[in-house]
Amino acid sequence: MKLSSDDLMVVLALCREGTLERAGQFLSRDASSVFRAIKRIEAKVGSPLFERSKAGFQPFPVAEELAEKGRSISAALSEADAICSEIGDVQSGKLRVTTTDVLLEHVILPNMGALRQMMPQLSVQFSTSNQVMQLWERGFDLAIRPSSNPPDQLLGQCLERFGYVAVCATDYEQSAQAQRGDFSKLNWLVPGGALKQHPIRKGLAEQLKSAASILSFDSMNLMLEGVHLGLGVAVIPDLAPLTRGLVRLDMPVAQDSTELWSLYHPSNRGNLLLQGFTKFVKTALAET
């Protein structure tokens, strides 16, 4: 066979997302890896699959046909895994949850006692990897993640809507106020590495051009810890568990508000474990 199932998933991702960057996020790869994969697949097929432009990648008819085969393979694997899941995970009370590091540490873990009282037989496996693709392929049962545009192929509910706020520690407040509103000269803590495309980073583009210094983190939780240590100013989600103990700065924040979603595969519709865990997270958010 010329093509593998992985090849079809790459074509599916680029057809669905339209750019290398978004396809990479869908596949948990970087953009250059997706580009190399597409070139390799086109060499196997013997013809171009996409028309390149500044706007992104427009699929030719053959790419759309291959993407449809990718959808069929993904759906078949998910259905097969669902059969095994119904026999194993549901009866044994296991749940595989992927979420962000800050939500896990500051919202979920502090309230685990309440979850154990509500669902004493539940066994939870947590992951903070950002692999929504694995949720579709049943690598995880449930995702608790911020999203302004949750994937159409997943089911779920919005748990919370929140904005963003600029914060610093009390140890850094005097330095921040001394700038008299010239926030570009502050020491900034920003998402970086795997999070360099985060809306927070994009929204701070102007301020960072003349910042006194910049510390970047590939973990939002580490960035938040840096703020508590008095290393500078950061823009973070305006959620009480995250802002507690920090000074809120009166400065405009470019980021739009976003939503926190509970997402799961359609085959998990009606799963009582997912419903119970989602209710627990929603209650924890309301009580903090």
C-alpha positions, 0 to 999 in steps of 0.5 A: 500500500502506498498510503498509511492511515497516518497519511490519511489523517494528515490530509484530513487535518490540512483539509479541515484546518486549511493552514499548516499551523492549525493542522499541526495543532490538530495533529499535535505536531509542528507546522514544519512536520506537517509540511514535510508529511504533505510533501512525502504524501504527494510524492507517494500519490504522484500529484499535488494535493493542495493549492498553496496561497497566502490564505492557506492550503486549498485541497484539490478533489483528490485530497478531499477524497483521501480526507473522506477515507481518513474520516471513515478510518477514524470513525471505525477505530473510535467505534471499535474502541468504544466497544472495548471501553464499554466493557472495561472502563465504564464497569471498572470506573476509570476515566481518562481526563486531559486538561490544562496544567493551571486548571488541574492544579488550581481548580480540580486537585484542590476539590478532589475530596468532594469528587471522591465523596460524590464518586468514591469508586471513580479512578481518574487518569489525568494528562495535561498534554494538548492532544484533542486529536487523541480525544477523537481517537479515544486516547482520552475520555474527556477534555476540560479545556478553554476554547473559542471554537470547540471541534464540531465532531465532539460533544460537550457543554460550556462550563464557564466564560471568562476574560483576561486580566494583567496581574503581578505580585505585591513584590512587583507592584511598586515597579509596575506603578512606577512606570505610570502606565507605560506597560511596555517597559515592564518585565513581562512573563508570557507563553512561549515554546509550544504555547507561542501561538497562545492568544495572550502572546499575540495580544501583547505584541505591541507591549513586548516590542519595548519590554524591559525583559521577557520571560517565556514559558511553555507551561501556563502554570510555571508562568503563574508561579513566576508571577507569584515570585515577583518576576514581573507582569503577566496576562492570565485568565480572570478566574478566582483560583488563578488571580487570588493573592495577586495585584490586578493592574489597571491596563487594557487587555487585548484578549477577547473572552473565551469559554471553558468546555467539557468535550467528549467523543459522540460514542460517550453520549450518556456516560454517567462518569463523564456527566458526574465529572463535568458536574464536579468541575462546574461546581468547583468553578462556581464555588471558588 
